[in-house]
Amino acid sequence: MAVTNGMVSLKHLVTMETLSNEEVLGLIKRGITFKQGKADFHLDRQYFAANLFFESSTRTHKSFEVAEKKLGLDVIEFDAKTSSVNKGETLYDTILTMSALGVDICVVRHSKDDYYKELIDSRTIQASIINGGDGSGQHPSQSLLDLMTIYQEFGTFEDLKVAIAGDITHSRVAKSNMQILKRLGAQLYFCGPKEWYSHEFDVYGQYVTIDEIIDQVDVMMFLRVQHERHDGRESFSKEGYHRLYGLTKERYNRLKESAIIMHPAPVNRDVEIKDDLVEAPKSRIVAQMQNGVFVRMAIIEAVLRGKA
Ligand code: CP
């Protein structure tokens, strides 16, 4: 991994933890340049990308596809339900096959934490891996689009007060964001149910109630309640959760004038955020989705440069 004249080169992108601050800022700024339509980008040959999603996705899957097509890559269709995964093919063998076919970039989402380790350690697999989400591990492209959205709003991360609220232990978005936000100089706060918080996060920020912090934050980032990662024994009341931890009209009105609200989406409306606040003036949820395309263009470009 390297940055030359502000341009980032990557072999793979699997976690935020291995990106330097310079690489993160380079990718964000390049995403903004793509968004402004000012990027000078040309392919030097034909490149193939495959998006292998073994867990459900709307935003990540389709915005990678849009980004790949905008850059001129050939996108290979892949549907886990009709692939040889049904015959017992392992993830390793699926990616080995894609690489053997000449696919240059595999964007992968999988339920297994750290699934990517054996892929990037392989001597045979030549394809670059972009992690579209691993279990409760990392979601680096979501983190970069979140950072791009914050940077566009404030032009810095230094001393920004950022609160991350909700289902933190199950959230790869929270885990991808907390370390890098602290490294970039933000002051972090965590809110939400105690049972979905772990003291291992104390090194990055302070655990508080949403009502203690809502009137002080610059960024109020809500997380989806990830029922699919719960063991089913937890009793859950939508109304109770919303009242204790969600964005109500009363809490929205206590936000600073300049504060923004974020959510990686999909949003459980009336749970994390009141339905009619999802598209409220302080919400940047649509901007996050839009920025996802442009920051993913920057990621793909960096990976292609890493192959040169
Ligand atoms: N935010 C996000 O990862 O959304 P999808 O699950 O729809 O990709």
Residues whose N, C-alpha, C, O or C-beta is under 5 A from the ligand:
A	BS01	CP	S56 S57 T58 R59 T60 H61 P264 A265 P266
